Amino acid sequence: MKLFEVYNAYDISPIKGKGAYVHDKKGNEILDFYGGHAVISVGHSHPHYLKRIQSQLEKLGFYSNAVNNELQEILANKLGQLSGLKDYQIFYSNSGAEAVENAIKIASLETGKHKIISFSNGFHGRTSAAASATDMAKAQFPIFSSMASTKLTLNDEAALIKAMEAGEHCAVIVEAIQGWGGIYEAEPSFLQLIQDLCKKHHAKFIADEVQAGYGRSGKFFSFQHSDVNPDIICCAKGMGNGFPIGATLFKSDIQPKKGTLGSTFGGNHLSMAAGIAVLEIIKNENLVQNAKAIGEYLKINLQNIPNVKSCRGKGLLIGLEFDFPVKPIIQNMLFKENVFCGSALHKNTLRLLPPLNISQLEADIFCNKLKKVVELHRQTISEKV
Ligand SMILES: Cc1ncc(COP(=O)(O)O)c(C=O)c1O
């Protein structure tokens, strides 16, 4: 059987990882500033993470939601404490798209409406309602066309007010810091407006924290840089550090009927052990604070690199925009300097998403290698002119 080619993959085969590094088949040690797409929160093969998963697997790997599973409560309590969120319920699933899909389902059930508002350059997943909210042509399919979302420009207050006037939308979904789109931030006043308009027009405010959440932005959730309380919050990626876990958090006044949400694998024992280990590591190693401190340090150093137009984002979710397309930079960083970086929809933007526990030394190594690669690229460009 042939593999379906999902993406244009790099010709590189990682076989093990430790901390901020992965090792490939050829013996290269690669500094991971991509984090397997914002997934690696507590570092590769963290000993506490391995221990919890291993010991859980020796006891019980899986049972479904047909039975009590106290690990689900332990995770929920730890998440409530660490995030500071009170009065939310949690529904566990297995991916970001599922977390979003369930968020939209809850909003439509609660309001009895079926239209949603989302934003340009937003990414919310590739299932039906999530794909409809996503601003990507390739994620759209004819069968879901009736779900098409109203897409507005991020931070365009007048457009949002006008679109919501008729009161026909069940939800507004937003990434407080856009990931795939190129690390563009929603203004605090814009998030406040979403919250106010949702209240006024009987709609739900959905914060998609799949990429920017779980400490990555230097706060537990990226909307917490603003003074808002979304009705529904979507999590995944960093939640399991590579173990597939998703979750939809919703305020306790929202009461979907029993049986409306469900999942065979969601909340299983092994995934809960992984999720609990992640939260314990984030807490014990102060990783939210580390993301903030190292993120600020990185930004100061990155801003001075020649040809950088802007350095966006917060914590360890950084978009570094150059005045040229960054594809050759990403390739040279990987194949010449052994460093993984991410790309974004915006072709001139490098997306940086390292594990939350990187050190200042690793940040320095990254900056020096990037400077070297950019300098080489500048020389190549000037020779061509
Ligand atoms: C903000 C955001 N929401 C949702 C998703 C979908 O997550 P998944 O790929 O786990 O389905 C992603 C994935 O990149 C994302 O960045």
The ligand as an SDF file (V2000), in Angstrom:
LIG
                    3D

 16 16  0  0  0  0  0  0  0  0999 V2000
   -5.5830   27.0540   16.2670 C   0  0  0  0  0  0  0  0  0  0  0  0
   -5.8230   25.6510   15.7910 C   0  0  0  0  0  0  0  0  0  0  0  0
   -7.0470   25.0940   15.9400 N   0  0  0  0  0  0  0  0  0  0  0  0
   -7.3010   23.8420   15.5600 C   0  0  0  0  0  0  0  0  0  0  0  0
   -6.3130   23.0550   14.9790 C   0  0  0  0  0  0  0  0  0  0  0  0
   -6.6170   21.6530   14.5470 C   0  0  0  0  0  0  0  0  0  0  0  0
   -5.9280   20.7360   15.3590 O   0  0  0  0  0  0  0  0  0  0  0  0
   -5.6950   19.2340   14.8840 P   0  0  0  0  0  0  0  0  0  0  0  0
   -4.7170   19.2540   13.7710 O   0  0  0  0  0  0  0  0  0  0  0  0
   -5.1780   18.5500   16.1260 O   0  0  0  0  0  0  0  0  0  0  0  0
   -7.0100   18.6790   14.4620 O   0  0  0  0  0  0  0  0  0  0  0  0
   -5.0320   23.5880   14.7880 C   0  0  0  0  0  0  0  0  0  0  0  0
   -3.9870   22.8040   14.1270 C   0  0  0  0  0  0  0  0  0  0  0  0
   -2.9490   23.2630   13.7050 O   0  0  0  0  0  0  0  0  0  0  0  0
   -4.7870   24.9200   15.1930 C   0  0  0  0  0  0  0  0  0  0  0  0
   -3.5780   25.4880   15.0430 O   0  0  0  0  0  0  0  0  0  0  0  0
  1  2  1  0
  2  3  1  0
  2 15  2  0
  3  4  2  0
  4  5  1  0
  5  6  1  0
  5 12  2  0
  6  7  1  0
  7  8  1  0
  8  9  2  0
  8 10  1  0
  8 11  1  0
 12 13  1  0
 12 15  1  0
 13 14  2  0
 15 16  1  0
M  END
$$$$
